[in-house]
Amino acid sequence: MNALLIVSAASALGDATRVAVYSLCDGRLSVQDIAESVNVTSSTICYHLKVLERAGLVVGRREGRCHRPKRRPERVWELARDVSQLGRR
């Protein structure tokens, strides 16, 4: 367990807009599609994606000029596992 990774991922998911963005990152939707779904600007989505990417929760995928982010659900499972082990030490 890495405390820094726990804090980074938990912090990234501590924002309601980022959770909504994360849930839409299926690798098919573009940044513009996600922005329209969440009703914020593309630049706001890019900011939230950067936070999610730094936390390892999302990977970027480019198709030409189009960015189609994809979530990494295994990181959320790792986070849940690590947090559940906090009380056992």
Secondary structure as a PSIPRED ss2 file (coil, helix, strand):
# PSIPRED VFORMAT (PSIPRED V4.0)

   1 M C   1.000  0.000  0.000
   2 N C   1.000  0.000  0.000
   3 A H   0.000  1.000  0.000
   4 L H   0.000  1.000  0.000
   5 L H   0.000  1.000  0.000
   6 I H   0.000  1.000  0.000
   7 V H   0.000  1.000  0.000
   8 S H   0.000  1.000  0.000
   9 A H   0.000  1.000  0.000
  10 A H   0.000  1.000  0.000
  11 S H   0.000  1.000  0.000
  12 A H   0.000  1.000  0.000
  13 L C   1.000  0.000  0.000
  14 G C   1.000  0.000  0.000
  15 D C   1.000  0.000  0.000
  16 A H   0.000  1.000  0.000
  17 T H   0.000  1.000  0.000
  18 R H   0.000  1.000  0.000
  19 V H   0.000  1.000  0.000
  20 A H   0.000  1.000  0.000
  21 V H   0.000  1.000  0.000
  22 Y H   0.000  1.000  0.000
  23 S H   0.000  1.000  0.000
  24 L H   0.000  1.000  0.000
  25 C C   1.000  0.000  0.000
  26 D E   0.000  0.000  1.000
  27 G C   1.000  0.000  0.000
  28 R C   1.000  0.000  0.000
  29 L C   1.000  0.000  0.000
  30 S C   1.000  0.000  0.000
  31 V H   0.000  1.000  0.000
  32 Q H   0.000  1.000  0.000
  33 D H   0.000  1.000  0.000
  34 I H   0.000  1.000  0.000
  35 A H   0.000  1.000  0.000
  36 E H   0.000  1.000  0.000
  37 S H   0.000  1.000  0.000
  38 V H   0.000  1.000  0.000
  39 N C   1.000  0.000  0.000
  40 V C   1.000  0.000  0.000
  41 T C   1.000  0.000  0.000
  42 S H   0.000  1.000  0.000
  43 S H   0.000  1.000  0.000
  44 T H   0.000  1.000  0.000
  45 I H   0.000  1.000  0.000
  46 C H   0.000  1.000  0.000
  47 Y H   0.000  1.000  0.000
  48 H H   0.000  1.000  0.000
  49 L H   0.000  1.000  0.000
  50 K H   0.000  1.000  0.000
  51 V H   0.000  1.000  0.000
  52 L H   0.000  1.000  0.000
  53 E H   0.000  1.000  0.000
  54 R H   0.000  1.000  0.000
  55 A C   1.000  0.000  0.000
  56 G C   1.000  0.000  0.000
  57 L C   1.000  0.000  0.000
  58 V E   0.000  0.000  1.000
  59 V E   0.000  0.000  1.000
  60 G C   1.000  0.000  0.000
  61 R C   1.000  0.000  0.000
  62 R E   0.000  0.000  1.000
  63 E E   0.000  0.000  1.000
  64 G C   1.000  0.000  0.000
  65 R C   1.000  0.000  0.000
  66 C E   0.000  0.000  1.000
  67 H E   0.000  0.000  1.000
  68 R C   1.000  0.000  0.000
  69 P C   1.000  0.000  0.000
  70 K E   0.000  0.000  1.000
  71 R E   0.000  0.000  1.000
  72 R C   1.000  0.000  0.000
  73 P H   0.000  1.000  0.000
  74 E H   0.000  1.000  0.000
  75 R H   0.000  1.000  0.000
  76 V H   0.000  1.000  0.000
  77 W H   0.000  1.000  0.000
  78 E H   0.000  1.000  0.000
  79 L H   0.000  1.000  0.000
  80 A H   0.000  1.000  0.000
  81 R H   0.000  1.000  0.000
  82 D H   0.000  1.000  0.000
  83 V H   0.000  1.000  0.000
  84 S H   0.000  1.000  0.000
  85 Q C   1.000  0.000  0.000
  86 L H   0.000  1.000  0.000
  87 G H   0.000  1.000  0.000
  88 R H   0.000  1.000  0.000
  89 R C   1.000  0.000  0.000
